[in-house]
Amino acid sequence: MQNFHYYTPTQVVFGRDTEVQSGSLVKQYGGTKVLVHFGGKSAVQSGLLDRVCKSLEKEGISYITLGGAQPNPRLSLVQKGIDLCKKEKVDFLFAVGGGSVIDSCKAIGYGLANDCPVWDIYDRKTTPKACAPIGCVVTIAAAGSEMSDSSVITNEDGNQKRGFSSDYCRLKFAIMNPELTCTLPAWQTASGCTDIIMHTLERWFSSSDDNSQLIDSIAVALIKTVITNAQILVTDPTNYNARAEIMWAGSLSHNGLTGPYGNGDWACHQIEHELGGMFDVTHGAGLAAVWGTWARYVYKHNIKRFAELAVQVFNLPKPSKDNEEQTALEGISRMESFFKSINMPTSISQLGLTLTDAQCEQLAHNCTWNLSRTVGCVQKLGKAELAEIYKLAR
């Protein structure tokens, strides 16, 4: 087992009706003037926003609200939030929503705590030295942003989608009530389940062959748990236990538990980020659409690891050296079959997009950050390889 650093400071409050503790938790972490940040109508119509605000009022905490966060959260709203918080002297940020709202809060937090344009942080032009404190009520099990060190923001100027990771943005607390996810549309639920699995798969394919039996076992259990419960939710969307299993899996899939070495592959996420930036596709669905193509493109560079995934997750017989490749390919097919079983796409065309060769080339160029990097570790992918993957995934 390799040396590693593991840090997960976020307090988790999990279960039914836990959102009523919002005010006491904000108070516990020193908040006196709060920005309550949320997405669209659902937080209002469900009564969740009202319950959160009443909880703050009960503790004598003043607040302002900012709605409008979208999937693939926008830099323009982040900047609006920064300006509003500075004007109102906000000292605590509270996200009511899923990963997009939480990521938007993280970016606002960076903007408040650092004397630089916030996009410079995501564009790697400067390094943050702090982040304003953040808490949340999670309403979508997907991104795991409530316990991660990362956030992703889209700059509408050029449709650039960039992620940034730092321990500064880790939340003080996360309130997680699985009941809040029961009314999600099936597409969002399935996309979230896909994202959870992909966070674990990205870490499964690390740059090292020195894998830990314990970490692998946790990763496999997490993936299998999500597969089982995602299929339950296809026909029984209000099943509380299934919702609870998936919600907790979402946090554990992205808090570093299944990849404390910090050296996963992440090529699929980078490939999808460009699709999300250019076409505003749903993140989890975009990941499902490209994963199989990526896997078949790179698997020969680590056939053993792909075969191990097939054996451990899909219970295929342990292969001999002679049929290891066949097992690896069967595992890829089984994962795609799972995506199909929850009505996720397995090609870009199933996202409703018809990519031209020129668009594939542009996506590949963007993914390399204007030819300044390669992505992935199973196989390092430059512009030519990425363009080919986009074309094969169409």
N, C-alpha and C positions, 0 to 999 in steps of 0.2 A: 504493500500500500504506500502511496506517495505521501509526502508532507502536504498539508493543506491548512487554510485558514477558513473558519466557518463562523459566521456572525448573523444571527437572526434575532434582533432585539424587539420585534413587534409583539405587543400583547394581543392575544386573540380572545375574543369573547364570542362564543359559538352557541347557537341554539335559538329556539323559538322566542320571539318578542324581545330579543336582546337590544334592538334599536332604541328602546326606552332608556337605556343607560348612556346614551350619547352625551348628554349634558354633564353627567358626573365624570365621565372619562375625559372629556375636554378640560374640565376643571382640574382633574387629577394631574394633567400634563401642563397646566399653567395657562391655558387659553382664557383670554378676557374679552377679545373682540375677534369674531370668527367670520370667515368667508365660507358659506355653505354653497358648494359647487355641485351642480347636477346636470343631467342631460336634457331630456325632453319632457313630454306630457306625462309619462308613466309615473314618475316620482311624485307628481302633483296629484294625478287622478287616483292613484292607489292609496293616498293618504300618508305615504311614508314621509314625504317632506314635512308635512304638518306635524307628524309625531316627533321627528327629529328636532324641529324648531321649538315645539312645546317643551321638550326635554331640556333644551338650552335655556329657555325662559325660566324653567323651574329652578335652575341653578344660578339664575341671575346673570347669565352670560349674554351680552349683546351680539348681534350678528347681522350680516348682510347676505344676500343671495345672488348667485350668478348661474343662470341656466344656459343651455345651448351647446353643451359639449356633445360632439358627434363621434361615431366610430372613425378611426384614423384622426385623432384630435388635432385641431388646427392651431397653428401658431398665432393667428390673429386673435382668437379668443383668449389664448394664454396671455398675450400682451394686454388685452382688455382687462383681464383679471389682475395682472400686475399693477396696472395703473389704478384700478379701483381699490386694491388693497393698500397701496401707498397713500392714496387720498383719505381713506377711512381709518388708517392706522391699524390695520388688521395684524394680529399676532399669532393666529392659528388658522390652518386650512382644514376644511372638513369636506370630504368627497362623499356624495351619495350617488352610487352608481357602480358601474363595472370598470374594467381596466382603462377605458378611454377617459373617464372622468378622473380616475386616480392619477393616470399619467399626466393629464392636463394640470391637476393640482401639483404634481411634482415639478413640472416646468414652471408654474407660477411661483412655487417655493424657491426654486433656483433664482428666478428673476428678482424676488424680494431680497434674497440674502447675498447677492453678488452684484458688484458694480460693473456690469457689462451687459451688452445685448444678450438676451437669453439664448437666441439661436446660435451665438458663438460657442456656447457650451456644447450643443448638439452637433455643431459643425466642426468640433474639435479645434477651434481656434483659441480657446482658453479653457482652464480647468476650474471648476467651482471650488469654493472653500467652505461652503455651508449650504443649508437649505432650511427654509421655514418649517416648523413642525406641522405634521399632517396626521389626521385620523380619517377613518372611513366607515361607511356602512356599505357592504358589498351586495350588489343586486344581480350580478351575473357571474357564474362560475366559469372562468375562462383564462384570462391573462395572468392571474396570480400576482398582479402588481401590488396587491395589499401586503405581500410579504417579501417582495423582491427588491433588488437594488437598482432596477432598470425602469426606463420609461421611453416611449416612442412618440414623436411629434411630427406632424406633416406641415411643411412650409408651403403655402399655396403659391409662392413665387418660385416657379419651376417644378412644382409638385414633388418636392424632395421630402422623403420620409426617413428620419434618422432616429436611431436609438442611442441612449447614453446610460451608463451604469456607474453608480457611486453609492457607497454606504450612507452618504449624507441624506439621501432622499428616502431612506427606510422609514416606514410609518411608525408612529408612536403606538397606535392601536388599530385593530381591525375588528369591526362588529360583523358577525357572519350568521345570518338567519336564513337557513335554506328555504323556508317558506316564501321568502321574497322572490325566489327564482321560479316558483311554480307556474306563474302566468306568462313566462317567456314564450315567444313563438318557437316552434319546433326548429326552425332554421338557426336561430340564435343559440338554442340549447345545443344542437349538434355541432355548430361551429365552435362553441366553447369547449365541448368535449374533445374535439379535434385539437384545439390549441393546447389543452392540458397534456394530451398524449405527445404532441410534438415537442413540448418543452422537455419532456423526459427523453424522447428519441434523440434530440439534438445532443444531449449530454451522454447518451449511450455510446455515440460514435465520437469518442474523444481522440486526442492526438497521441495518447499513450496506450501501450498494450498492457500496462500495469494496472489492471482493473481489480476492484475490490469485490469479493464475494458478497459482502453485506450490502454494499451500495447497489450492486446489480440486483440482488434479491428485492430490495426496496423498490427499485425502478420497475422491475417486472410485476410486482404486486400492484403498484400504482397503475400501470398500463392495463393490466387485466381487470382491475376494479372498475376503471372508467369504461372499458369495453362492455363489461357485463351490465353496468348501471345505465349507460347510454342507450343500450338496446331495450332496457326496461322502460325508459322514458319515451321511447317511440310510441308505445301503446298505452302507457300509464304516466302521463306527464306530471301529475300531481303527487306522485309517490314520494313521500317525505324522506324516507330512508335512502332512496336512490339519489335524490337531490342533495342530501347531506353528504353522502359518500363522495359525490362528484365535487361539491363545493370544497371539501377539505382536501381532496386530491389536487384541486386547482392551486391551492396555496402551497402544498408540499412539492408540487412539480416545478415550482419556480422560486423556491427560497434557498436553493443550493443543496438541498438534502440529497438529491440523486446525482449531483455532479459537483462536489465540493472542490475539485481540482480547478474548476473554472475554465476548462479547455475543450469544450464541446465543439461540434462541427459548425452548426448555425447557418449553413449555406441555404437551407430551405427558407429560413426566416428572412435572410437577406434577399433571396429571389422573390419571395412574396411581398416584402416591403415595397419593392419597386412597382409591383402590380397594384398594391394598395395606394401608393402615391400617385400613380398615373391614372388609375381607373376607379379608385375608391371601393375596391372589393372588400367583402367581409373577410377579416384576417384568417380565421380558422378555415373557412371554405377555401380561401386561396392556398393555404398550406396543403390541404387535402388534394387540391388540383395539381400541385407540382411535385408532391413527395414521391410518388411512384416513379415518375420520370427521372427525378434526381437519383433515386436509389438504384435504378437499373443502369444509370450512366456511370455511377461511381463504385458499385458494389465489388468489382473485381480488385479494387485496391485494398479491400479488407473483407474478403469472403468469409473468413472465420467469424467475424463479429456479426455479420448479417445472418449467418447460420445459427449462431448462438441465440439471436433474437427470435428466430423462427422456432427453435426448440423450446425456449423458455416461455415465450408468450403464447404460442399457438400449439404447444405440446406435440410438435413433430418429432419423429424418432431421431435420436442423435446420429448424425451422419458419419460415415467413414470418410477418409480423405478423398476417396474417389467420387462421392456424391455430395460433397459439401456445397458445391456451387448450385446444384439442383435444390438443395434445402434452402439456401439463401434466397433463390428466386421464388420458391414457393412461399416463403415468409413474406416477401414483398407483395405477392399476389393476395395473400391472406389479409394483410393490412388494408390493401385497397378494397377487398371484399367487405371488410368491416366498415370502411368509409361509405361504401354504397348502401350498406344495411341501415345506416342512419341518414340516408339521403344527402350525403355530401358528394361533391363533384370529384372526379378523378382525372379531369383534363381542364384546360383553360377554357375551351369552347363551352363546357358545361357551366361556366360562370356567366355565359352570355356574351363572351368576347370573341371576336375574330381578329387575331393578331396578324398584321402584315409582317413581312420579313424586316422592313424598315423599323417597325415598332419593336420587334424582338432585338434588333441591334441596339436600339436606343435604350431599352430596358437593361440590356447587358452593360452598356456603357455607364448608365446611371448606377448600376449595382457595384461597379468597380470604383465608384466615386471619381469619375472622370479619369480612369486608368491609373489611379493612385494605389490600388490594392487588389489582392485576390481574396476570395472567400472560401471557407470550408477547410477541413483538415483531412478528411478521408481522401479527398483529392483536391488539390488547390485549383480553383477555378478562376480563370481570367476571362476577359471579354469574349474570346472566341468560344470557349467552353460554355459560358453562360448563355450566349446567343443560341448555341445549339440546343441547350436544355429548354429554353423558352420555345424554340421551334418544335422540338419533339413533344413538348407538353401541350401543344395547341389542340 
